[in-house]
Amino acid sequence: MSATSKVPLKDGMEGFVSDWASDQRAFKGVPWGKAMMWIFLLSDTFIFSIFLIGYMTARWSTVEPWPNTSEVFALTVNGVSVPLLLIAIMTFILITSSGTMAMAVRSGYQKKRKQAAALLYLTAILGLSFVGMQAFEWSKLIEEGIRPWENPFGARQFGSIFFMVTGFHGFHVSVGVIFLFITARKVLRGDYDTGRRGFFTWQKGRYEIVETMGLYWHFVDLVWVFIFAFFYLW
């Protein structure tokens, strides 16, 4: 048999499993870090989908009136109550950070080290601002008497679902901010140009980690769009 001959692929489900398990075609040319991130984001999509479906089920099944979000999430500015002002600012910040993240990925592949690092730092700072505003929002709601088990504005399920879903998303943003700072530091000092070994440092001259972080950050932003629509606009 020739040394260059290949073992034929199996047919049917057995071939499908064999192909994915041996990485013959499914992930050919794709860095494992990026492939694993896609798999993680797929699993996370299921989790957030279950949370939002649970929210819809609770809202449709409760016999108590659901709180008016325009009143619950309003801010008072100069004596005037402005509905959803803080939420609008938070959404603007997170969407803006998605743009800076996309530019960081582009700069990374162009080997513009300082520009990529600056954009990563900016993205992390915007994410940190979002988390800070979310903490302020939580403190305001807690001060007004909203708890996971109690809600003076209406249905008691509101507090438990709100804190769970927004807290889970806020945790994702916080983790992303930490890794953005780590990646930015490594990009700035040239770890991906020199091939310096260490945490999150891959092959010399390769900036896939910036794109992988971008995938995670864009996912977090996309999830917030759904949370914004379900919790604040519905």
Residue pairs with C-beta under 8 A, 6 or more apart in sequence:
9 15
9 18
9 19
9 24
10 18
18 24
19 25
19 26
20 26
27 35
31 202
31 206
31 208
31 212
33 202
33 208
33 209
33 212
34 208
34 211
34 212
34 215
37 212
37 215
37 216
38 215
41 215
41 216
41 219
44 172
44 219
45 219
47 168
48 165
48 168
48 169
48 223
48 226
51 161
51 164
51 165
51 168
52 165
52 226
52 227
52 230
54 161
55 161
55 165
55 230
55 231
56 230
58 155
58 157
58 161
59 66
59 155
59 157
59 234
62 155
62 157
64 154
64 155
64 156
65 154
65 155
66 154
66 155
66 158
67 151
67 153
67 154
67 155
67 158
68 153
68 154
69 84
69 231
69 232
69 233
69 234
70 83
70 84
71 81
71 83
71 153
72 141
72 144
72 146
72 153
73 83
73 84
73 86
73 87
73 137
73 232
74 81
74 82
74 83
74 84
74 85
75 81
75 82
75 85
75 86
76 82
77 85
84 232
86 133
86 136
86 137
87 137
87 228
87 232
89 133
90 130
90 133
90 134
90 137
91 224
91 225
91 228
93 126
93 129
93 130
93 133
94 126
94 127
94 130
94 173
94 220
94 221
94 224
95 221
96 126
97 122
97 123
97 126
97 127
97 130
97 217
97 221
98 217
98 218
98 221
100 119
100 122
100 123
100 126
101 119
101 120
101 123
101 213
101 214
101 217
101 218
102 214
102 218
103 119
104 116
104 119
104 120
104 123
104 210
104 214
105 210
105 211
105 214
107 115
107 116
107 119
108 116
108 187
108 192
108 207
108 210
108 211
109 207
109 210
109 211
111 193
111 205
111 207
113 187
113 188
113 190
113 192
113 193
114 188
116 187
116 207
116 210
117 184
117 185
117 187
117 188
120 180
120 183
120 184
120 187
120 210
120 213
121 180
121 181
121 184
123 180
123 217
124 177
124 180
124 181
124 184
127 173
127 176
127 177
127 180
127 217
128 177
130 173
131 170
131 173
131 174
131 177
134 166
134 170
134 173
138 163
138 166
141 159
141 162
144 152
144 153
145 151
145 152
146 152
146 153
146 158
146 159
146 162
147 159
148 159
148 160
148 163
148 164
149 156
149 159
149 160
150 156
150 159
151 157
151 158
151 159
162 231
165 227
165 231
166 227
166 231
169 220
169 223
169 224
169 227
172 220
172 223
173 220
176 213
176 216
176 217
176 220
179 200
179 213
179 216
180 213
180 217
182 199
182 200
183 200
183 209
183 210
183 213
186 192
186 198
186 200
186 201
186 209
187 207
187 210
190 196
191 198
191 201
192 201
192 202
192 204
192 205
192 206
192 207
192 209
193 204
193 205
194 204
195 201
195 203
195 204
195 205
200 209
202 208
202 209
